[in-house]
Amino acid sequence: DGSPAKEAGVEPGDVLVAVDGESVQEEDVKEISERVRGPEGSEVELTVLRDGEEREFTVERAEVEVPAATWNLVPGTDEAHLRLTSFSENSAEKLRDAISEAREAGAQRFVLDLRNNGGGLVGQAEEIAAQFLPAGSGIYIRRDADGEEEERFVPDDNEPLNDPLVVLVNEGSASSAEILAGALRDNGRAKVVGETTFGTGTVLEEQVLSDGSAILLGIAEWLTPNGDFIRGSGIEPDVEAVLEEEQEPRTPGETENLSKEEIFAEDDQLEHAFEVLQEE
């Protein structure tokens, strides 16, 4: 959110095929990264493949600072659009602060937007789940290769937020985002709106080989509190909602100066989420 690539028009799912007109097909991620990066204020030409068609974008390089949590109160309502971009260190604290600010501004209902959230630290997913779930609620199940299961629960001394909540996801929601969505859905805390998520759900462990290379080995998998698989299946929404052609997920920062009608005209998924929220 707010990155130079997003501002230029690059979208999640675009496949990078050339940098400054030169193909990157035979290069590894590190080599490509070094070519894309450069001095702040300079420009780089990116060629991406989208829906079978090559598109070119001019991106002005800048220091990227992506806020973990942002919010916007929908004008004329007590409903807030709450966006979580990742599960990085302190994401739970940043989300808690965002909720507090939104409530001070009059918010009493929330849409938690996890679209294109690729996940991150599982511990942060546990902390965030505890912000909404009562003590003793199941968060997820960890099953190892031998079939042994360990369930993670919300701490006994937990005091959650009880305001009405809807979770918004899409095919870019993965890993810890799926754990959180599954926990809120299975505990009956929130309905999930949007599209079936990516379906990550595995615990990877790095194994270093004798030549210095390494493999990431799946040693366990995550299941929802009800025992549903995440890997390969994803989290299916309670209410399916898709974007219209040419639409893209809108962030709170992009809609803060728009009217309610303007916000929903640009993001059908967000509109559906708020319609479901009104029923809660």
C-alpha positions as CSV (number, residue, x, y, z in Angstrom):
1,D,0.0,0.0,0.0
2,G,1.3,3.4,-0.9
3,S,4.4,2.1,-2.7
4,P,5.8,3.6,-5.9
5,A,4.9,0.4,-7.7
6,K,1.3,0.6,-6.6
7,E,1.1,4.3,-7.5
8,A,2.5,3.5,-11.0
9,G,-0.2,0.8,-11.6
10,V,1.6,-2.4,-10.8
11,E,-0.8,-5.0,-9.3
12,P,-0.5,-8.2,-7.3
13,G,-0.1,-11.2,-9.6
14,D,1.8,-9.2,-12.3
15,V,4.8,-11.2,-13.5
16,L,8.0,-9.2,-13.9
17,V,9.6,-10.0,-17.3
18,A,12.0,-7.1,-17.9
19,V,13.8,-4.3,-16.2
20,D,14.7,-1.2,-18.3
21,G,13.9,-3.2,-21.4
22,E,16.1,-6.2,-20.6
23,S,14.7,-9.6,-19.9
24,V,15.0,-11.1,-16.4
25,Q,14.0,-14.6,-17.5
26,E,17.4,-16.3,-16.6
27,E,18.1,-14.2,-13.4
28,D,17.4,-15.1,-9.8
29,V,15.4,-13.0,-7.4
30,K,18.5,-11.4,-5.9
31,E,19.8,-10.3,-9.3
32,I,16.4,-8.9,-10.3
33,S,16.1,-7.0,-7.0
34,E,19.5,-5.4,-7.5
35,R,18.4,-4.2,-10.9
36,V,15.0,-2.9,-9.7
37,R,16.5,-1.0,-6.7
38,G,18.4,2.3,-7.1
39,P,18.8,5.8,-5.7
40,E,15.7,7.5,-4.4
41,G,14.1,9.8,-7.0
42,S,15.5,7.9,-10.0
43,E,13.3,5.9,-12.3
44,V,13.1,2.3,-13.5
45,E,11.1,0.8,-16.3
46,L,9.3,-2.4,-15.4
47,T,7.7,-4.7,-17.9
48,V,5.1,-7.1,-16.5
49,L,2.9,-9.9,-17.9
50,R,-0.8,-9.5,-16.9
51,D,-3.5,-11.7,-18.4
52,G,-1.2,-12.8,-21.2
53,E,-0.4,-9.2,-22.2
54,E,2.9,-7.3,-21.5
55,R,2.5,-3.9,-19.9
56,E,5.2,-1.3,-19.1
57,F,5.3,1.0,-16.1
58,T,7.7,3.8,-15.2
59,V,8.3,3.7,-11.4
60,E,10.0,6.5,-9.5
61,R,12.1,4.9,-6.7
62,A,11.5,5.9,-3.1
63,E,12.0,4.6,0.4
64,V,9.1,2.3,1.0
65,E,7.3,2.5,4.4
66,V,4.2,0.4,4.5
67,P,2.0,0.9,7.6
68,A,0.9,-2.4,9.1
69,A,-2.6,-1.1,9.9
70,T,-4.7,1.8,8.6
71,W,-8.4,2.8,8.9
72,N,-11.0,5.1,7.5
73,L,-14.5,5.9,8.8
74,V,-17.1,5.6,6.1
75,P,-18.8,9.0,5.9
76,G,-22.2,9.2,7.5
77,T,-21.9,5.9,9.3
78,D,-20.4,4.3,12.4
79,E,-18.6,1.7,10.3
80,A,-14.8,1.7,9.7
81,H,-12.7,0.1,7.0
82,L,-9.8,-1.4,8.9
83,R,-6.8,-2.6,6.7
84,L,-4.1,-5.0,7.8
85,T,-1.2,-5.3,5.3
86,S,1.0,-7.9,6.9
87,F,1.8,-9.9,10.1
88,S,5.1,-8.4,10.7
89,E,6.6,-7.5,14.1
90,N,4.3,-5.3,16.2
91,S,1.4,-5.7,13.7
92,A,-0.9,-6.6,16.5
93,E,0.0,-3.5,18.4
94,K,-0.5,-1.3,15.3
95,L,-3.9,-2.8,14.7
96,R,-4.9,-2.3,18.3
97,D,-3.9,1.4,18.0
98,A,-5.8,1.7,14.7
99,I,-9.0,0.3,16.3
100,S,-8.7,2.6,19.2
101,E,-8.3,5.7,17.0
102,A,-11.3,4.6,14.9
103,R,-13.5,4.1,17.9
104,E,-12.6,7.5,19.2
105,A,-13.7,8.9,15.8
106,G,-17.1,7.1,16.3
107,A,-16.6,3.7,14.8
108,Q,-18.7,0.9,16.3
109,R,-18.5,-1.7,13.5
110,F,-15.5,-2.9,11.5
111,V,-14.6,-4.5,8.2
112,L,-11.2,-6.1,8.7
113,D,-9.6,-6.1,5.2
114,L,-7.0,-8.8,4.7
115,R,-7.0,-8.7,0.9
116,N,-3.5,-9.3,-0.6
117,N,-2.1,-9.8,2.8
118,G,0.5,-12.5,2.3
119,G,0.8,-13.3,6.0
120,G,4.0,-13.3,8.1
121,L,4.5,-14.1,11.8
122,V,2.1,-16.7,13.2
123,G,2.5,-15.3,16.7
124,Q,1.1,-12.0,15.4
125,A,-1.9,-13.9,14.0
126,E,-2.5,-15.4,17.4
127,E,-2.3,-12.0,19.1
128,I,-4.6,-10.4,16.6
129,A,-7.1,-13.2,16.9
130,A,-7.1,-12.7,20.7
131,Q,-8.2,-9.1,20.1
132,F,-11.5,-10.3,18.8
133,L,-12.1,-13.8,20.4
134,P,-13.1,-14.7,24.0
135,A,-10.7,-16.6,26.3
136,G,-10.4,-20.3,25.5
137,S,-11.3,-20.0,21.8
138,G,-9.4,-22.1,19.4
139,I,-7.1,-20.2,16.9
140,Y,-5.7,-23.0,14.8
141,I,-4.4,-26.6,14.9
142,R,-0.8,-27.6,14.1
143,R,-0.5,-31.1,12.7
144,D,2.9,-32.6,12.2
145,A,4.0,-35.4,9.7
146,D,3.2,-38.1,12.3
147,G,-0.4,-36.8,12.6
148,E,0.2,-35.4,16.1
149,E,-1.9,-32.3,16.7
150,E,-1.4,-29.3,18.9
151,E,-4.2,-26.6,19.2
152,R,-3.5,-23.0,20.0
153,F,-6.0,-21.2,22.2
154,V,-6.8,-17.6,23.2
155,P,-5.3,-17.0,26.7
156,D,-7.6,-17.3,29.7
157,D,-7.2,-13.7,30.8
158,N,-8.2,-12.3,27.4
159,E,-10.7,-9.4,27.1
160,P,-11.7,-9.1,23.4
161,L,-13.4,-6.4,21.4
162,N,-17.1,-7.2,20.9
163,D,-18.0,-4.8,18.2
164,P,-19.6,-6.3,15.0
165,L,-17.0,-7.5,12.6
166,V,-16.7,-8.8,9.0
167,V,-13.5,-10.1,7.4
168,L,-12.7,-9.3,3.8
169,V,-10.3,-11.7,1.9
170,N,-9.3,-12.5,-1.7
171,E,-7.0,-14.9,-3.5
172,G,-4.0,-12.9,-2.3
173,S,-4.8,-13.5,1.4
174,A,-2.4,-16.2,2.6
175,S,-0.6,-17.9,5.5
176,S,-1.3,-16.0,8.8
177,A,-4.1,-14.1,7.1
178,E,-5.8,-17.4,6.4
179,I,-5.2,-18.5,10.0
180,L,-6.9,-15.4,11.3
181,A,-9.8,-15.5,8.9
182,G,-10.4,-19.2,9.7
183,A,-10.3,-18.6,13.4
184,L,-12.8,-15.8,13.3
185,R,-15.1,-17.7,11.0
186,D,-15.0,-21.1,12.9
187,N,-15.7,-19.4,16.2
188,G,-18.7,-17.6,14.8
189,R,-17.1,-14.2,15.5
190,A,-17.2,-12.8,12.0
191,K,-18.5,-13.7,8.5
192,V,-15.9,-13.9,5.8
193,V,-16.6,-12.0,2.6
194,G,-14.8,-12.1,-0.8
195,E,-13.0,-14.8,-2.6
196,T,-11.4,-18.1,-1.6
197,T,-7.9,-17.4,-0.2
198,F,-4.6,-18.7,-1.5
199,G,-4.3,-21.9,0.5
200,T,-0.8,-21.8,2.1
201,G,-1.2,-23.6,5.5
202,T,2.2,-25.2,5.8
203,V,5.1,-24.9,8.3
204,L,8.4,-24.7,6.5
205,E,11.8,-25.5,8.0
206,E,15.1,-24.6,6.3
207,Q,17.5,-27.6,5.7
208,V,21.0,-26.6,4.7
209,L,22.7,-29.1,2.3
210,S,26.4,-30.0,2.0
211,D,27.1,-27.7,-0.9
212,G,25.8,-24.7,0.9
213,S,22.4,-24.6,-0.8
214,A,19.2,-25.2,1.1
215,I,15.6,-26.5,0.8
216,L,12.5,-25.5,2.6
217,L,10.9,-28.6,4.0
218,G,7.3,-28.8,5.0
219,I,7.2,-30.3,8.5
220,A,3.7,-29.5,9.6
221,E,0.5,-27.9,8.4
222,W,-2.2,-25.6,9.9
223,L,-5.8,-26.4,10.2
224,T,-8.7,-24.1,11.2
225,P,-10.2,-24.7,14.7
226,N,-12.9,-26.9,13.1
227,G,-10.2,-29.0,11.5
228,D,-10.5,-27.7,8.0
229,F,-7.4,-27.9,5.8
230,I,-5.9,-24.6,4.6
231,R,-3.2,-26.0,2.4
232,G,-4.5,-26.3,-1.2
233,S,-8.0,-25.4,-0.1
234,G,-7.8,-21.9,1.3
235,I,-10.6,-20.3,3.4
236,E,-13.9,-20.2,1.5
237,P,-15.9,-17.1,2.2
238,D,-19.4,-17.2,3.8
239,V,-20.4,-14.6,1.2
240,E,-18.7,-14.6,-2.2
241,A,-17.9,-11.2,-3.7
242,V,-15.7,-10.3,-6.7
243,L,-14.4,-7.0,-8.1
244,E,-15.8,-5.7,-11.3
245,E,-13.4,-5.5,-14.3
246,E,-10.9,-2.6,-13.9
247,Q,-11.6,-2.4,-10.2
248,E,-8.9,-3.1,-7.5
249,P,-9.0,-3.3,-3.8
250,R,-9.1,0.2,-2.3
251,T,-7.2,1.1,0.8
252,P,-8.3,3.4,3.7
253,G,-5.6,5.9,2.5
254,E,-7.1,6.0,-0.9
255,T,-10.7,6.6,0.2
256,E,-10.3,8.9,3.1
257,N,-11.5,12.0,1.1
258,L,-14.3,10.2,-0.8
259,S,-18.0,10.0,-0.1
260,K,-19.6,6.7,0.8
261,E,-21.0,6.4,-2.7
262,E,-17.6,7.1,-4.3
263,I,-15.9,4.5,-2.1
264,F,-18.3,1.7,-3.0
265,A,-18.4,2.7,-6.7
266,E,-14.7,1.8,-6.9
267,D,-14.7,-1.4,-4.8
268,D,-17.6,-3.9,-5.1
269,Q,-16.0,-6.3,-2.6
270,L,-15.8,-3.6,0.1
271,E,-19.4,-2.6,-0.6
272,H,-20.6,-6.2,-0.1
273,A,-18.6,-6.5,3.1
274,F,-20.3,-3.4,4.5
275,E,-23.7,-4.7,3.5
276,V,-23.0,-7.9,5.4
277,L,-21.7,-5.8,8.4
278,Q,-25.1,-4.0,8.6
279,E,-26.8,-7.4,9.2
280,E,-24.5,-8.3,12.1
